């Protein structure tokens, strides 16, 4: 199983849900994001990932799970309070992707080995109707190997941003299937930064030493919340479509990120959600790094630690997908985030600012010059699209 954040297409008929189901689902994805952070983010130098992408690809598998496998996946995905999650997912994905002024695209697909798996017609129908998923078989006769057609599909979905995601000889005749989700966000700042103001400055690492990196700077009106939780200051940076925003959670101390992360470890989710509420509009002198990071991670261990154990072994029960016995081999996730003066083209996260210059008011200083956490959020749905942290911006890939 593979989850990849990148450009994608999305178009199918709406499936009716209700606002309550959407709220339960977005809460589930947000809590799942914090669960993932505890497993993959806590010990990382830099990390970026899309909880929505991971949650979606696992939900496609969950739709065919039965017995203990189904119950474990339901708990891991935080869906125990949602009786019809797939209709809600369908509605949510439409709400998120059918927007103007930003490019937020998604695609789903399943490739399988017909010698091992005979996919049930009912599952195929649901996969196409609810997830708008492509369903194909491995082509072992392709001269470029079975990986080539999948890579070609991904390249088409990503406008050739990715052309060779799956390495040659990855797919053996014993492999049963790939489930793939791609997600891409491209947003433009409401108030772009002036490139001529970008300059080198020091970024202080958690152990006290410093590195020189490029910083963008401008004075503009933003929503902020000072000392929101655990001595953390928060700034909301909106995109042209203001329902989407990039939040930076900046500890007051250069070594304070660890204390903030401990709140996630303690699962104090209500306090974390308080980061995004009751913010005040201020004139801000903002200085923020210009950076790009990439994360590639195998999620198997983290998902097992969250209780999703049977899906990976001989006890796996996916009889809703096929009468053939099969299990998940790997859940892989790759995400990329890039923040520039004009906006963001990112596999994972993006940034935004609002600019209304006010004369005669001393601006509030918000200098992002030490380790911080970030969130790319759909505020209309209270949904975390991407989540991560930066502690050493000279490290681009982990």
Phi, psi and omega per residue, in radians:
X1 nan 2.439 -3.050
X2 -2.353 2.308 2.988
X3 -2.111 2.205 -3.062
X4 -2.310 2.263 3.048
X5 -1.559 2.002 3.055
X6 -2.881 -3.034 -3.074
X7 -1.136 2.564 3.135
X8 -2.746 2.992 3.069
X9 -1.970 2.752 3.118
X10 -2.655 2.078 3.078
X11 -2.837 2.104 3.044
X12 -2.928 3.016 -3.117
X13 -1.246 2.555 3.130
X14 -1.218 2.542 2.998
X15 -1.979 2.162 -3.004
X16 -1.134 2.451 3.054
X17 -2.439 -2.782 3.043
X18 -2.485 2.868 -3.040
X19 -1.066 -0.625 -3.134
X20 -1.101 -0.770 3.110
X21 -1.090 -0.702 3.119
X22 -1.097 -0.743 3.135
X23 -1.112 -0.730 3.113
X24 -1.118 -0.720 -3.132
X25 -1.157 -0.812 -3.132
X26 -1.121 -0.613 3.055
X27 -1.129 -0.701 3.122
X28 -1.089 -0.762 -3.134
X29 -1.142 -0.675 3.140
X30 -1.162 -0.775 3.105
X31 -1.151 -0.676 3.066
X32 -1.050 -0.629 3.093
X33 -1.055 -0.757 3.123
X34 -1.202 -0.629 3.055
X35 -1.035 -0.786 3.137
X36 -1.131 -0.657 3.141
X37 -1.077 -0.714 3.121
X38 -1.087 -0.525 -3.078
X39 -1.576 -0.604 -3.037
X40 -2.103 -0.304 -3.034
X41 -1.745 -0.502 -2.975
X42 -1.052 -0.741 -3.072
X43 -1.690 -0.021 -3.085
X44 -1.379 2.685 3.016
X45 -1.275 -0.998 2.987
X46 -2.227 2.619 3.084
X47 -2.680 2.523 2.996
X48 -2.534 2.387 3.124
X49 -2.729 2.817 3.112
X50 -1.936 1.837 3.075
X51 -1.083 -0.545 3.121
X52 -1.141 -0.746 3.131
X53 -1.126 -0.844 -3.133
X54 -1.087 -0.789 -3.113
X55 -1.088 -0.689 -3.105
X56 -1.168 -0.804 -3.101
X57 -1.176 -0.620 3.082
X58 -1.226 -0.572 3.116
X59 -1.149 -0.569 3.072
X60 -1.102 -0.698 3.079
X61 -1.242 -0.709 -3.137
X62 -1.034 -0.563 -3.138
X63 -1.053 -0.435 3.137
X64 -1.866 0.072 -3.121
X65 -1.409 2.651 3.131
X66 -2.420 2.819 3.043
X67 1.111 -2.468 -3.119
X68 -1.103 -0.586 3.105
X69 -1.060 -0.764 3.117
X70 -1.096 -0.798 -3.115
X71 -1.116 -0.718 3.124
X72 -1.134 -0.739 3.133
X73 -1.190 -0.653 3.091
X74 -1.036 -0.773 3.141
X75 -1.205 -0.744 -3.137
X76 -1.106 -0.686 -3.142
X77 -1.463 0.016 3.098
X78 1.062 0.696 -3.068
X79 -1.875 0.227 -3.033
X80 -1.147 -0.356 3.140
X81 -1.712 0.187 -3.078
X82 -2.163 1.782 -3.057
X83 -1.197 -0.500 -3.123
X84 -2.215 1.211 -3.011
X85 -1.162 -0.552 -3.000
X86 -1.277 -0.584 3.009
X87 -1.128 -0.710 3.122
X88 -1.146 -0.693 3.106
X89 -1.088 -0.765 3.114
X90 -1.003 -0.812 -3.129
X91 -1.157 -0.716 -3.125
X92 -1.130 -0.771 -3.112
X93 -1.110 -0.609 3.048
X94 -1.159 -0.776 -3.135
X95 -1.033 -0.670 -3.082
X96 -1.337 -0.700 -2.988
X97 -1.603 -0.379 -3.132
X98 -1.580 1.241 -3.070
X99 -2.299 2.832 3.116
X100 -1.905 2.771 3.015
X101 1.280 -0.057 2.945
X102 -2.384 2.819 3.074
X103 -1.947 1.815 3.119
X104 -2.208 1.858 -2.945
X105 -2.156 2.572 -3.095
X106 -2.496 2.544 3.025
X107 -2.516 2.594 3.097
X108 -2.238 2.601 3.113
X109 -2.744 2.741 3.080
X110 -2.362 2.215 3.025
X111 -2.071 2.349 -3.051
X112 -2.477 2.853 3.136
X113 -1.644 1.898 -3.071
X114 -1.153 -0.284 3.089
X115 -1.317 -0.316 -3.125
X116 -1.965 -0.570 -3.022
X117 -2.195 2.203 2.948
X118 -1.884 1.804 -3.030
X119 -1.282 2.277 -3.120
X120 -1.140 2.409 -3.130
X121 -0.984 -0.669 -3.110
X122 -1.139 -0.673 3.097
X123 -1.179 -0.741 3.104
X124 -1.007 -0.750 -3.126
X125 -1.097 -0.802 -3.135
X126 -1.152 -0.678 -3.127
X127 -1.085 -0.703 -3.126
X128 -1.312 -0.744 -3.054
X129 -1.320 -0.704 -3.049
X130 -1.601 -0.525 -3.116
X131 -2.010 0.016 -3.118
X132 0.872 0.713 -2.991
X133 -1.525 2.499 2.939
X134 -1.352 2.403 -3.138
X135 -2.221 2.004 -3.077
X136 -2.409 2.819 3.055
X137 -1.750 2.715 3.026
X138 -1.098 2.405 3.098
X139 -1.902 1.612 -3.121
X140 -1.309 -0.157 3.120
X141 -1.625 -0.078 3.133
X142 -1.115 2.331 -3.101
X143 -1.073 -0.406 3.106
X144 -1.650 0.123 -3.098
X145 1.546 2.856 -3.105
X146 -1.140 -0.289 3.126
X147 -1.254 -0.542 -3.012
X148 -1.060 -0.853 3.138
X149 -1.072 -0.601 3.121
X150 -1.213 -0.769 3.092
X151 -1.076 -0.621 3.115
X152 -1.140 -0.726 3.095
X153 -1.083 -0.780 3.136
X154 -1.101 -0.726 3.113
X155 -1.067 -0.711 3.108
X156 -1.123 -0.721 -3.136
X157 -1.213 -0.493 -3.069
X158 -1.783 0.227 -3.130
X159 0.938 0.700 3.104
X160 1.158 0.323 3.020
X161 -1.195 -0.577 3.065
X162 -2.181 2.214 -3.107
X163 -2.106 -0.275 -3.091
X164 -2.559 1.019 -3.086
X165 -1.177 -0.766 -3.108
X166 -1.637 2.077 -3.066
X167 -1.197 2.661 3.079
X168 -0.992 2.543 3.095
X169 1.192 0.289 3.057
X170 -1.289 -0.686 -3.052
X171 -1.671 1.951 3.075
X172 -1.694 2.951 -3.138
X173 -1.213 -0.202 3.096
X174 -1.563 -0.193 -3.129
X175 -1.306 2.470 -3.032
X176 -1.681 -0.820 -3.114
X177 -2.865 2.825 2.939
X178 -2.087 2.332 2.874
X179 -1.932 2.251 -3.024
X180 -2.247 2.374 2.953
X181 -2.203 2.354 3.035
X182 -2.087 2.460 -3.118
X183 -2.509 2.278 -3.086
X184 -2.382 2.359 3.078
X185 -2.154 2.248 3.090
X186 -2.284 1.862 -3.087
X187 -2.165 2.603 3.095
X188 -1.902 2.357 3.081
X189 -0.969 2.489 3.001
X190 -1.095 -0.611 3.057
X191 -2.229 1.658 -3.109
X192 -1.071 2.627 3.073
X193 -1.350 2.589 3.059
X194 -1.378 2.093 -3.102
X195 -1.062 -0.493 -3.108
X196 -1.261 -0.250 3.102
X197 -1.621 -0.116 3.092
X198 -1.195 2.327 -3.046
X199 -2.641 2.833 3.083
X200 -1.336 2.440 3.045
X201 -2.704 3.011 -3.068
X202 -1.548 2.356 3.004
X203 -1.948 2.096 -3.046
X204 -1.565 2.176 -3.135
X205 -1.407 2.904 -3.026
X206 -1.130 -0.450 -3.137
X207 -1.558 0.005 3.037
X208 1.885 -0.419 3.110
X209 -1.329 2.873 -3.014
X210 -2.172 2.688 3.036
X211 -2.274 2.655 3.095
X212 -1.715 2.188 3.126
X213 -2.426 2.978 3.103
X214 -1.396 2.327 3.061
X215 -2.077 2.433 2.999
X216 -1.657 2.631 -3.071
X217 -2.586 2.454 2.971
X218 -2.867 2.801 3.027
X219 -1.876 2.142 -3.063
X220 -2.746 3.033 3.132
X221 -1.599 2.184 3.121
X222 -2.331 2.876 2.958
X223 -1.631 2.316 -3.101
X224 -2.370 2.812 3.059
X225 -2.525 1.907 -3.042
X226 -1.564 2.429 -3.104
X227 0.910 0.797 -3.044
X228 -1.015 -0.988 3.054
X229 -2.602 2.581 3.066
X230 0.853 0.702 3.138
X231 1.004 0.738 3.136
X232 -1.994 2.307 3.017
X233 -1.681 2.507 -3.079
X234 -2.229 2.398 3.026
X235 -2.194 2.432 3.107
X236 -1.833 2.145 -3.088
X237 -2.016 1.762 -3.033
X238 -1.383 2.676 3.022
X239 -1.588 3.134 3.097
X240 -0.969 -0.755 2.945
X241 -1.512 1.836 -2.907
X242 -1.282 -0.071 3.054
X243 -1.245 -0.333 3.092
X244 -1.816 2.417 -3.115
X245 -2.600 2.659 3.052
X246 -1.839 2.102 -3.120
X247 -1.822 2.330 2.985
X248 -1.946 2.169 3.060
X249 -1.825 1.892 -2.987
X250 -1.974 1.943 3.064
X251 -1.072 2.566 3.129
X252 -1.151 -0.545 3.137
X253 -1.708 2.515 3.122
X254 -1.122 -0.336 3.108
X255 -1.873 0.260 -2.995
X256 -1.510 -0.120 -3.091
X257 -1.082 -0.626 -3.113
X258 -1.076 -0.680 3.108
X259 -1.110 -0.683 3.120
X260 -1.174 -0.705 3.111
X261 -1.102 -0.570 3.138
X262 -1.103 -0.460 3.090
X263 -1.174 -0.620 3.066
X264 -1.201 -0.721 3.098
X265 -1.048 -0.634 3.118
X266 -1.342 -0.085 3.138
X267 1.085 0.684 3.113
X268 -1.537 1.148 -2.952
X269 -1.178 -0.608 -3.117
X270 -1.093 -0.693 3.117
X271 -1.189 -0.645 3.103
X272 -1.110 -0.751 3.122
X273 -1.078 -0.419 3.092
X274 -1.150 -0.225 3.064
X275 -1.049 -0.549 -2.931
X276 -1.724 0.100 -3.044
X277 -2.116 2.776 3.019
X278 0.934 0.803 3.109
X279 -1.525 2.683 -3.135
X280 -1.903 2.503 3.107
X281 -1.477 2.196 -3.092
X282 -2.407 2.666 2.929
X283 -1.384 2.164 -2.962
X284 -2.191 2.339 2.917
X285 -1.579 1.769 -3.015
X286 -1.803 2.285 2.990
X287 -2.226 2.057 -3.016
X288 -2.335 2.485 -3.107
X289 -1.128 2.581 2.922
X290 -1.694 2.115 -2.973
X291 -2.726 2.902 3.040
X292 -2.500 2.280 3.069
X293 -2.340 2.675 3.103
X294 -2.339 2.424 3.089
X295 -2.219 2.271 2.985
X296 -2.135 2.221 -3.026
X297 -2.588 2.500 2.981
X298 -1.614 2.160 -3.020
X299 -1.656 0.058 -3.046
X300 -0.936 -0.943 -3.054
X301 -1.096 -0.761 -3.127
X302 -1.084 -0.734 3.140
X303 -1.185 -0.663 3.080
X304 -1.109 -0.711 3.127
X305 -1.148 -0.437 3.086
X306 -1.458 -0.005 3.055
X307 1.898 -0.036 -3.121
X308 -1.595 1.283 -3.005
X309 -1.679 -0.777 -3.028
X310 -1.086 -0.550 -3.062
X311 -1.059 -0.393 -3.061
X312 -1.695 0.019 -3.038
X313 -2.402 -2.868 -3.063
X314 -1.164 -0.272 3.119
X315 -1.498 -0.010 -3.104
X316 -1.036 2.383 3.136
X317 -2.253 1.736 3.082
X318 -2.079 0.807 -3.086
X319 -1.196 -0.238 3.033
X320 -1.312 -0.257 3.098
X321 -1.709 -0.792 -3.074
X322 -2.715 2.649 3.026
X323 -1.281 -0.317 3.094
X324 -1.257 2.501 3.109
X325 -1.404 2.253 3.098
X326 -2.702 2.853 3.141
X327 -2.441 2.866 3.082
X328 -1.323 2.284 3.110
X329 -1.570 -0.904 -3.102
X330 -2.537 2.525 2.930
X331 -2.025 1.916 -3.069
X332 -1.936 2.507 -3.132
X333 -2.379 2.334 3.064
X334 -2.296 2.324 -3.120
X335 -2.458 2.538 3.079
X336 -2.328 2.449 3.135
X337 -2.317 2.334 3.075
X338 -2.389 2.235 3.137
X339 -1.999 2.157 -3.131
X340 -2.264 -3.112 -3.106
X341 -1.135 -0.597 -3.043
X342 -1.539 -0.394 -3.110
X343 2.743 -2.438 -3.075
X344 -2.519 2.308 2.860
X345 -2.001 1.908 -2.931
X346 -2.501 2.505 2.997
X347 -1.397 -0.270 -3.019
X348 -2.297 -0.982 -3.043
X349 -2.397 2.887 3.138
X350 -2.506 3.099 -3.082
X351 -2.347 2.819 -3.126
X352 -2.715 2.665 3.046
X353 -2.452 2.749 3.036
X354 -2.095 2.308 -3.023
X355 -2.143 1.925 2.973
X356 -2.347 1.776 -3.009
X357 -1.375 2.329 -3.108
X358 -2.136 2.145 -3.123
X359 -1.431 2.611 3.037
X360 1.435 0.159 3.139
X361 -2.142 2.251 3.085
X362 -1.263 2.159 -3.089
X363 -1.269 2.632 3.015
X364 -1.347 2.352 -3.125
X365 -1.529 2.218 3.085
X366 -2.318 1.630 -3.028
X367 -1.879 1.930 -3.062
X368 -1.585 1.313 -3.033
X369 -2.034 0.399 3.059
X370 -2.731 3.006 -2.985
X371 -0.895 2.413 -3.071
X372 -2.537 2.854 3.031
X373 -1.918 2.676 3.130
X374 -2.432 2.737 3.110
X375 -2.430 2.348 2.907
X376 -1.813 2.112 -2.905
X377 -2.294 2.434 2.932
X378 -1.579 1.769 -3.040
X379 -1.254 -0.417 3.105
X380 -1.086 -0.703 -3.120
X381 -1.804 0.060 -3.064
X382 0.909 0.794 -3.008
X383 -2.029 2.187 3.050
X384 -1.422 2.013 3.109
X385 -1.494 -0.738 3.139
X386 -2.450 2.631 -3.031
X387 -2.559 2.509 3.110
X388 -3.112 -2.989 3.103
X389 -2.619 2.772 3.058
X390 -2.269 2.161 3.069
X391 -2.115 -0.439 3.104
X392 -2.559 1.772 -2.983
X393 -1.417 0.054 2.960
X394 -1.438 -0.238 3.089
X395 -1.676 1.983 -3.035
X396 -1.664 -0.495 -3.047
X397 -2.373 2.389 3.090
X398 -2.321 nan nan
